[in-house]
Amino acid sequence: MKTHKVAICNITYRCERTINNMREWLKQVRKERNLTQGEVASKAFINRAFYSQIENGLRNPSFVVARNIVSVKKFSNDCCTL
């Protein structure tokens, strides 16, 4: 029973760490492309406050919103590795 709890905790920790890395990566790429949160949000058809909450880990985007953000930033497949 304890090994299952440890395994679940490790998976949860890794998922949280990966999500935090993605959020930092999202900010980094936005800044590298000299885009403001408002510019990304507008082009992704969401408001700036929502985009800010996504970057800061307060909200999670839907698949459609995430796809719109990716299309705004013109990410290539090779830069999606963490």
C-alpha positions as CSV (number, residue, x, y, z in Angstrom):
1,M,0.0,0.0,0.0
2,K,2.8,2.5,0.9
3,T,4.6,1.9,-2.5
4,H,1.4,3.0,-4.3
5,K,1.2,6.2,-2.3
6,V,4.9,6.9,-3.0
7,A,4.4,6.2,-6.7
8,I,1.4,8.5,-6.9
9,C,3.2,11.3,-5.0
10,N,6.2,11.0,-7.4
11,I,3.9,11.2,-10.4
12,T,2.0,14.1,-9.0
13,Y,5.3,15.9,-8.2
14,R,6.6,15.3,-11.7
15,C,3.4,16.5,-13.3
16,E,3.3,19.7,-11.2
17,R,7.0,20.3,-12.0
18,T,6.3,19.8,-15.7
19,I,3.4,22.2,-15.6
20,N,5.5,24.8,-13.8
21,N,8.2,24.4,-16.4
22,M,5.7,24.8,-19.2
23,R,4.4,28.0,-17.6
24,E,7.9,29.4,-17.3
25,W,8.6,28.3,-20.9
26,L,5.4,30.0,-22.0
27,K,6.6,33.3,-20.4
28,Q,10.1,32.9,-21.8
29,V,8.9,32.4,-25.4
30,R,6.5,35.3,-25.2
31,K,9.2,37.6,-24.0
32,E,11.7,36.3,-26.6
33,R,9.2,37.2,-29.3
34,N,8.7,40.7,-27.7
35,L,5.0,40.1,-27.2
36,T,2.9,41.5,-24.3
37,Q,0.4,39.4,-22.5
38,G,-2.3,41.6,-24.1
39,E,-1.0,40.9,-27.6
40,V,-1.0,37.2,-27.1
41,A,-4.4,37.2,-25.5
42,S,-5.9,39.3,-28.2
43,K,-4.6,37.1,-31.0
44,A,-5.7,34.0,-29.0
45,F,-9.2,35.4,-28.6
46,I,-9.1,35.6,-24.8
47,N,-8.8,38.6,-22.5
48,R,-5.4,39.6,-21.0
49,A,-6.5,38.8,-17.4
50,F,-7.2,35.2,-18.4
51,Y,-3.9,34.8,-20.2
52,S,-2.1,36.3,-17.2
53,Q,-3.8,33.7,-14.9
54,I,-2.7,30.9,-17.3
55,E,0.9,32.1,-17.2
56,N,0.8,32.4,-13.4
57,G,-0.8,29.0,-12.8
58,L,-4.1,30.2,-11.5
59,R,-6.1,28.9,-14.5
60,N,-5.7,26.1,-17.0
61,P,-6.5,26.7,-20.7
62,S,-8.9,24.5,-22.6
63,F,-7.5,22.6,-25.5
64,V,-8.8,25.2,-27.9
65,V,-7.3,28.1,-26.0
66,A,-4.0,26.3,-25.7
67,R,-4.0,25.7,-29.4
68,N,-4.8,29.4,-30.1
69,I,-1.9,30.5,-27.9
70,V,0.5,28.1,-29.7
71,S,-0.6,29.4,-33.1
72,V,0.0,33.0,-31.9
73,K,3.5,32.2,-30.8
74,K,4.2,30.1,-33.9
75,F,5.9,27.4,-31.8
76,S,7.7,24.7,-33.7
77,N,7.7,21.1,-32.6
78,D,11.3,21.1,-31.6
79,C,10.9,23.9,-29.1
80,C,8.2,22.1,-27.2
81,T,10.6,19.9,-25.3
82,L,11.3,20.8,-21.7
